[in-house]
Amino acid sequence: MRREIWIALLLVAAVNAVVLAGVTRNRAGSPEATLTLTERELPLVAGLDAEENSGVSLRLDWRPYVDDWGWFDREKLAGIGFDPDLRPRSDEKGDRYREPLPRKAFAVLEYDGEAWGRHKAKREKELTELSAKVEKGAMTAEQAKNERQQIEGDLLAGSRLFVVDVGRDPKELRRRYPDRSRYAVVAAKVGMRRHRPSGPDSKAEPKGYVADVLVDALHVPRDLQTTLRGLKADQGRLYPGMRFYSPDRELAPRYEVRVNWGGKLEPWVEEVRLVAVPE
Amino acid sequence: MQKEEAQQRADRIRAFREELAQLKSDGVLALGVAERRALDEHHGALLAALARQFDVDTTGAEKQLSLGMRIVSFLGALALSAAVFFFFYRFWGYLGTPAQVVILLAAPLLFTLTIELAARREQTLYFASLLALVAFTCFVLDLSVLGAIFSITPSPKAFLAWAGFALLLAYAYGLRLLLVAGMTCLMGYLAATVGTWSGCYWISFGERPENFIAAGALLALAPLIPHRHHPHFAGIYRVYGLLAVFIAILILANWGQISYLPWKARNIEYLYQVAGFALAGGVIWLGLRHLWAGMTNLGCTFFVLYLYTKLFDWWWDWMPKYLFFLLLGLIAIGLLVFLKRLRVAGREVAA
């Protein structure tokens, strides 16, 4: 057999060995974080009735912020390696300027914590104000009904996983957020853009944002799939706006998933459990 | 002797025989019976030996059929690769993780071994080429699916592994298709690596075309390493690498705002427009000088493309369409006249 073929065979074996060693290293020892999430944060991607793909996967549904990226300020941007003083070029008018390319950093995801509490309170306040808006004529009854449906969908089915901090050093982030059952530190793609708050005299300021969580798809191993395969395929996945399309469907998560993040901050599904949907 | 050289020799013999017949018909040269017989016997034995050893095409019909077989082999490889891909996704959910890993690892290994078996049985390498592409697909599937199963953070190093595998198969059997696959992966890896030098996350490498200029230039320079066993690879490297550079320049010449350069977008566009014309001219010159037909054609194509996009910028909005296309046609005729004169001048120099 030719020498190149031997090397090709060795290359395939070696690359697989390196990949699997990385997986073992990630899962060795106690997990870096363990969160018990629900269908709200981990909706099904595909696999229940998809003929061409028999795999079952879940997608990590995280929310970028409660009100704005106010906390992702100049100091944090500089810490990640952005230049917050980047000025527009002479041919770029106003606040427009060429955005620098995104960088890799680490983000803290908070589950069912203070960020969700603030978001929930804000949405509930919006709900109580709807009637007053209709009375004042700022909104029609039909608009109020749609808005109510949207807010209720968000409160009952929306994800409670929020990005609350970013940084370059995951260990430092873990030091700041020590609760490993509520906060997960994950690799993320972050960017910088210029943001001008509302108001006539406001000045454009550089603000950071999280563009992506680098690993947001979780494969469900075969021995944990049974629970999910048992769900009625025709009900599909849970999402906040589903009442518009499936008015009879209960807006409640149908399962809980225990997810571990390992030493390399890569997640895996540890357990899947059905939860009773209220009648 | 390599297969390409054997095929060139067979083509020369065929052309020689046709010319000899023509000379005889024109009454210019007629070989004696003994000479003719000796020549026929020599060429016949030589062609038989070449056909036996390298499975070369000895007639025009065979050559046409070979081209058809190459196309069928390529389409078959694509179809089989798609079949492997969909077959795995159809059933992987019913397999436990260890079984998935074993299948993903075994598939590229097994298909790689079958390439060697096919190459031993068939010297034209149509089946070997087909199986090599399937083996490459299996390796791509292997790493991609391992990444999905174990939620692994994406890495540009996967491109390097795929490139290494494809290039090893390409060099083992002289397979052009695998060379192109390998170069594509290597281009991805190099462009991503160049992109990370500015601090950006590697997945965003496609947003700055300059990354491809650096990667393409490196590939175009690969023939500086001698390719004694695969001389035909050198031209493929040059054309592929320069194609990437030309496309990146074409994009930057029209959208300066996506450049790394800190200048006004308009100035960046001017710079790349000038660079594009200069590079196209240089590539045509190099192609003519070294008789690299692929490079000359590539240079001519992009010279015209750059010119047409510039003319479009200048004239499309204010000129009647018939006049615009008339001018394009006239410019093409002018270029033809120029190239024809260049050709005649080259012939005179050679004489």
Interface residues (C-beta under 8 A of the other chain):
Chain A: M1 R2 E4 I5 I7 A8 L9 L11 V12 A13 V15 N16 V19 L20 G22 V23 N26 G47 E51 E52 N53 S54 G55 V56 S57 G81 R89 S90 D91 R98 P100 L101 P102 R103 K104 A187 K189 L214 V215 A217 L218 H219 P221 R222 D223 Q225 K264 L265 E266 P267 W268
Chain B: F86 Y89 R90 F91 W92 G93 Y94 L95 G96 T97 V101 L104 L105 P108 L109 T112 L113 I115 E116 F139 D142 L143 L146 A148 I149 F150 S151 I152 T153 P154 A161 G164 F165 L168 L169 Y171 A172 Y173 G195 S198 G199 C200 Y201 I203 S204 E207 R208 Q257 P262 W263 K264 A265 R266
